[in-house]
Amino acid sequence: MNARRNARDYERLPQHSEAHLNWALITLMARRLTRKKPVSDWTKKRTPTG
């Protein structure tokens, strides 16, 4: 959990909490976009189960 501050509400104003969530999501997406080895789980063909 990289954004541990989101686990509890430490901020007094909701705008501060929202700003921190935005910053955490921007950081997360930037890491995913700059990842060297792409995760291709969604491109794998799934076999029917049952």
HELIX and SHEET records of a PDB file:
HELIX    1   1 ARG A    4  ALA A    7  5                                   4    
HELIX    2   2 PRO A   14  LEU A   33  1                                  20    
HELIX    3   3 ASP A   41  THR A   43  5                                   3    
END                                                                             
